[in-house]
Amino acid sequence: MSQFFSEKFRTLEAYVPGEQPQDRSYVKLNTNESPYSPSPAVREAAAREAQQLQLYSDPEVKPLRAALARVYDVKPENICCGNGSDELLNFIFLAYGDRDHGFIFPDLTYGFYPVFCRLNAVPYEEKPLRPDFTVDLSDYLHDPRHVVIANPNAPTGIALGLADIETLAASDPDRLVVIDEAYVDFGAESAVALTKKYPNLLVVSTFSKSRSLAGGRLGFVIADAALIRDLETIRYSTNPYNVNRMSMAAGVAALSEQEYYTANCQKVARTREDAAAKLEALGFTVLPSKSNFLFARPPRISGGELYLSLKARGVLVRHFSKPRIADWVRITVGSPEQMDILLRETEAILRENV
């Protein structure tokens, strides 16, 4: 770092995104992208809007908010849109965190949460998941700090039911409950309807996974209008043109193609269950997933060894170095053909380690 870097950031450990290597062609199962491309209507909408890139995008994001409102049965004033859900999560930690009112979230969850807290000088505590990697709801019921839960959780893929989320929201109206639903469309239950009942509940979502727009960087928050006004204040104080013209048009088009994306999610879920069964037949321990990835522990070798061996064979999965999960890998559910390659190479690696 340079001599000019602010002292307050000198110990900041940045979030490490999944690999995007350029050295060769990989079967890429490491960053939870969709194996299916956006619909033709989405690609056409983005291409049309690219003809007007000399003009700023709509700072009020009106077309996208109106389309989201129709799909999710809320009002436009209940929606804030962002450059991916990561930007909106950062806004939440910035808007509602201070030295007197911090955040709590699981110790094994999306790695950006502690980074955002440190970036914004917000105190936080990580609550340990149970030995089976499920959330212990009692850890969150009698604590005045704001709660953040990824549902389904990452990297485990395990989901909470709506009754548990409602219990969290109802337990203390004076603190916020943030539910990060990046993976909800692959088999979990969305808490969006509960935002009408609980003004302390925020639901964060993204177009990256189930709507095949990871490269478009598009996310949204649904919450009580007062909370959305807070986030809009932060957004307008940061970058009022945060959603570009092409992503906005792509998002609106995607929302009109619900059948296409629902069918893709169902295909991913079927492939997930098939791959989980085949991994278990190879001796893996596989957690029950409601997401578009599997969290699995291989037999006989460590997660790190499997990750490196697969990478050498042209297959990328995700490995985390935290001691509690160092023996596990997270595997994005790709197309059936991609999963067949993964399973074939994995079986070969295990044979070499008998």
N, C-alpha and C positions, 0 to 999 in steps of 0.2 A: 504494500500500500504506500501511497505517497505521504509526504510530510504534511500535506494539506487536508488529509482525510479527517473528518470530525472525530474527536476523542470518543464521543458517545457511540460511534459505530465500529471502533477498532476491534472489539471482541465479537462482533456480529458474525454468526455462522450462517451463510446464505443457504437458502433451499437448494437442493441438488435435484434437478429434473432428470427424468429418465433419459437414457442414451439416445441420441439421434445420429448414429455413426454414418460416415460417408465413404468408408474405405472399401465396402463391398455390399452386395445385395444380401439382406438378411430376411429370414422369416421373423417379422417384428411382433413380438408378443410381450412387450415390456412397458408400454405406456397407456394401455387401456383405450386405445383408439378403436373405432369401429372397423371391422373388416369390409364393410359395405360402403360404397361411395354415396354421396348425396344424390337425391333424385334429379332427373333431367331438369325439372322445373326450377330447382334450386340453382343449378349450374347456369341455367339461362338467365335467371334473375340477377345473379351476381355479374354475369358478363354484360348485361344491359347497363347496369349501374356503373360499370367500369368506364363507360363512355363519358361519364360526367365527373371524373376524379378531380377536375379543376375546381369543383365546388365543394364547400364544406358539407358535412352531413347535418341532418336535423338534430340540434342539441337536445330537443325534447323527446327524441326517439319515438315520435307519435305513432308511425305505422306499426312498429314492432310492439309497442305497449298495447295498442288496440287489438292486435292479433293475439297476443298473449292473454289479454283480458277475456277474449271470446273463448279461447281454448280452456282456460283454467277457471272460468266463471267467477271472475273478480272484476274490479274496476281498474281503469288505467292508473288511477291515483294510488293503487295498491302495488305498483310495479316500479322497480328501478332496474335499469339495464346497464350492463358493463362490458368491458373488454375482457371477456372470460369471467367465470365465477371467482377466480383468484383476486381480481381487482375489487370485486364487491366484498369479498371476505376481508380484504385489507381495509376497506372503508368501514366495515362493521367494527373491527378491532380499534381503528382510529377514532370512530365516533363515540364508542361506548366504553372504552377502557380508560381508566385513570388509576392513580396510585391508591385510591380508596375503594375502587370497585373493579376487580380483575376478572379473569376468566378461569373456568375449569373445563377440562376435556380429557379423554382417555390418554393413557401413556403410549398406546399403540394406535395411531390414527394418522390422518393426513399430516404430513410433515411440515406443511406451511403454517399450521396454527401457532406453534411456538416461535417460528421465525417472525410472523406478523406481530406477536406480542413483544418480542425483543426489539423489533424495528420501531415500534410505537411506544416503547417504554411502558408497557402494560404488564402488571404482575399476573402470574398464572400458576396453576398447579395441575399436574398430570395425575389423574386417578387411575390406578392400575386396573386393567381388565382382569376378570377372573382367570383361573388356570385354563379354562376352556375357551378363552378369548371373547367371552360375552361381557357386555356392560353390566356392572352391578348398580342397579338403579338407586339403591339406598345411598350410594356415594354422592348423589346429586340432589337429594330431596331436601336436605336441611342445611344448605349452604347458600349464603346470600349472593355469591358471585354468579356472573353470567355463565351459561352453559353452552358449549358447542359440541354437537354430536354429528358425526358423519353417518348417514343412514341410507343404504348399507355402509358399514364402516370400511375404511381402507387402512391396511391392506387385507383385512380378514374376510371381507365380503358378507359378514353376518349382519342381519337387519333386526332392528327393534320393530315391534308392532305399534299400531296407532294408539292403543290403550296406554302403552308406556310413555309415548311422547305426550299424550294428553295429561298423564299424571305429572310429568315434568313441568309442563306449562302451567297447570293448575296449582302446583305446590307453592308457588311464591309469585304473585303478580308484580312484585317490585324488582324482579330480576328478569333478564332476557333469556330465552331459550332459542338458540340458533340451530336449525336442522339443515345440514348440508346434503342435498339430495342429488349429487352428481350421478349416482348409479341407480336411482330409484326405479327407472323404467324397465329394469331387467328382472323384476319379480318382487319388489318391496311395495309398501303402501305409502303414497304421498300424504304429507301432512298439510297440504295447501288449504284444504277445507277448514282445518282447525284455526287458521289465521283469522277467520271471521269471528271466531268465538273467543280467542285469546289475543289481546292487543300486545302481549309481550312475546309473541312467537314470530320468528322470521324464518322463512324457508328459502334457501339458496339453491339455484339449479343452473344447469349449463346445457348448451347445444352441442358440446364437444363429443359426448359419448353416444347417447341413443339417437341423436339427430345428425351424426356423421360430420360435424363441423369443428373438429378440434383445431384445424388450421384457420378457421374463421374467427376465433376468439370472441365468443359471445356467451354471456351469462345474464342471469336475472335474479332478483329478490322479490318475493311476494310477502307482504306484511301489512299491518295496519297503516293507514294513510299518514299518521303522525310519524311513524318510524321511517316511512319512505321519504317524507320531507326532510328528515335528518340526513338521510343518505344522499338525497339530491343536493343538499347544501355542501356536503363533502365533495360530491361529484363536480358541481359547478365551481368549486374552489380548487379543483385539481385539473380537470380537463373536460369541458362541456361537450367536446366532440369525440368522446371516447369510443363511440360505436361508429365505425366507418360505414360509408355508403354501401359497399358491397356486402359486408356482413349483415347489415340491417335488411337489405333486400333478400339475402339468402335466408335469414331467419324468418321473415314473413312468409316466404314461399314454403319453407319447411313446415311451418305451422298449418299450412293448407294441405299438406300431404301426410296427414296423420296415419292413414292406412298403410302407406309405404313404410313408415318408420316403426309402426307397431309390428308389422310383419317381420322386419329386420330384428327387432328386439326378441321376438318369439323364436326366430332362427338361432340367435345367439344363445338364448336360454336352453334350447334343445341341444345345441352343440356343447354347452357347458356341462349339462348333466351327463351326456355321453362321454366326454373327456374325463370327468370326475370318476365315473365308474371304471374307465380303463386305467386311470392312474392308480386307483385303489387296487385293481387287479395286479398291478405291478408292485404293490407293497407300500404305496404312498399313504400317508395320512392326509386327508383332504377335508378342509372345513366346509360346512354347509354354506353355500354362497347364493345370494340374491342379486349379485352384481354381474358385470361382464368380465370377471376374472376369477381365478381360483387361487387359494392360498394353500400350498401343499408342502409337506415334509417328505423328502425322499428316503428310501431305505438305504442303509449301508454307507452312504456318502453324505457329506454336509451340503447345505444349500449353496454355499459358496463354490464348492467343487462342481456341483451340477451346473450352476450358472456359467462357470468358466468353460466347462466341457461342452455345453450346448453352444456357447458363443463361438468356440473353435469350429463347431460343425455348422455354423451359419444360422443359429436360432437364438434370438434374444429373449430372455425373461428378466424379471427384476429380482435383485437380491438386496436385502437390507442387513446392515452390519450390527444392529442392536443385538446385544447378547441373547435376549429372550427369543428372538426370531431369526437368529443367524443360521439355523438349520433349515429354514423354510425358503421357498421361492414364491413369488407372485407371478401367475401366468395369465396374461390377457387371453380371453377367448377369441380366437380368430375364426377364419372360415373353416369348414370341415377339412378341406385340403391342407390348410396350415396346421391344424391340430394333428392330422395324420402324420405329418412330417415331424412335429414335436414328439409324438409318441414313439415313432420309429427310432429317432435319434436317442431319445431317453432310454428306450429298451436296450439299445446297443451299448450305451454308457454303463447301464447297470450290469450288463453281462460282463463288461470289462472289470467290474469291481466286485465280483463274486468272492 
